[in-house]
Amino acid sequence: MARNLARSKKDEYRPALRVEKAAGTVSSDLDKVIHERIRLGIISALAANQKLSFGDLKQLLDTSDGNLSVHARKLEEAGYISVKKSFLDRMPLTEFKITAAGRRALEHYLDHMETLIKAMRQ
């Protein structure tokens, strides 16, 4: 009886190790620029909209001016978004658009997340 229990416990741990290994591999490949919550929100919102203003993103993500500025700059430096600054009725207007590289990076990120989810559910 003890022998059978030892086997079943050993077999129970094997799938967990497999999932852990798969999760570790997938998570180490995640794009660190996109993976942060605010940056993921920015790039996701821009993927769903042709362009968004600074005010639109700030309201949508419920974040501060400084927080949004820092994270948008990281995405811009990575080439994932473009920023256009202009004036509208003498008021500054900052608009953001996702770039082709940003769209590819988001799709790649989502593929990695789907792989991780599938590995965890098996």
C-alpha positions in Angstrom: 0.0 0.0 0.0 2.8 2.5 0.9 4.4 1.7 -2.4 1.3 2.7 -4.4 1.0 5.9 -2.4 4.6 6.9 -3.1 4.0 6.4 -6.8 0.8 8.4 -6.9 2.5 11.3 -5.0 5.5 11.2 -7.3 3.1 11.3 -10.4 1.2 14.2 -8.8 4.3 16.3 -8.7 5.5 15.7 -12.2 2.9 17.7 -14.0 3.5 20.6 -11.6 7.2 20.6 -12.5 6.4 20.5 -16.2 4.0 23.5 -15.8 6.5 25.3 -13.7 9.2 24.8 -16.3 7.0 25.9 -19.1 5.8 28.9 -17.1 9.4 29.9 -16.3 10.4 29.6 -20.0 7.4 31.6 -21.2 7.5 34.3 -18.5 11.3 34.9 -19.0 10.5 35.6 -22.7 7.7 38.1 -21.9 8.4 41.6 -23.2 9.3 43.6 -20.0 8.4 46.9 -21.7 4.8 45.8 -22.3 4.3 43.6 -19.2 4.0 46.5 -16.7 0.4 47.2 -15.9 0.1 50.8 -17.1 2.2 50.2 -20.2 0.0 47.2 -21.1 -3.0 49.4 -20.6 -1.6 52.1 -22.8 -0.7 49.8 -25.7 -3.9 47.8 -25.4 -6.0 51.0 -25.5 -4.1 52.3 -28.5 -4.5 48.9 -30.3 -8.2 49.3 -30.0 -8.3 53.0 -31.0 -6.8 54.8 -34.0 -5.4 57.5 -31.6 -5.9 58.7 -28.0 -5.1 62.0 -26.3 -3.1 62.2 -23.1 -6.4 63.2 -21.3 -8.2 60.2 -22.8 -5.5 57.7 -21.6 -5.2 59.4 -18.2 -9.0 59.0 -17.6 -9.2 55.5 -19.1 -6.3 54.2 -17.0 -7.1 56.2 -13.9 -3.5 57.3 -13.4 -1.6 60.5 -12.7 0.0 62.8 -15.3 3.5 61.8 -14.1 2.8 58.1 -14.1 1.3 58.2 -17.6 4.2 60.4 -18.9 6.9 58.1 -17.7 5.2 54.9 -19.0 4.3 56.5 -22.4 8.0 57.6 -22.8 9.2 54.0 -22.2 6.8 52.8 -24.9 7.9 55.6 -27.2 11.6 54.8 -26.6 11.0 51.2 -27.5 9.3 52.3 -30.7 5.9 50.9 -29.7 4.0 54.1 -29.8 4.3 57.5 -31.6 3.6 60.8 -29.9 2.4 63.9 -31.6 2.3 67.2 -29.8 0.3 70.1 -31.1 -2.1 72.8 -30.0 -5.9 72.9 -30.2 -7.5 76.2 -29.6 -4.3 77.4 -28.0 -4.3 74.4 -25.6 -1.5 71.8 -25.7 -2.7 68.5 -27.2 -0.6 65.3 -27.0 -1.9 62.4 -29.0 -0.6 58.8 -29.1 -0.8 56.1 -31.7 0.4 52.5 -31.7 3.2 51.8 -34.3 3.5 48.7 -36.5 6.3 47.5 -34.2 4.1 48.1 -31.2 1.2 46.1 -32.7 3.6 43.2 -33.5 5.1 43.4 -29.9 1.6 43.3 -28.4 0.6 40.4 -30.6 3.8 38.6 -29.6 3.1 39.4 -25.9 -0.4 38.1 -26.1 0.8 34.9 -27.8 3.2 34.3 -24.9 0.4 34.9 -22.4 -1.9 32.4 -24.2 0.9 29.8 -24.1 1.4 30.4 -20.4 -2.3 30.0 -19.8 -2.5 26.8 -21.8 0.4 25.4 -19.9 -1.1 26.2 -16.6 -4.5 24.6 -17.5 -3.0 21.3 -18.8 
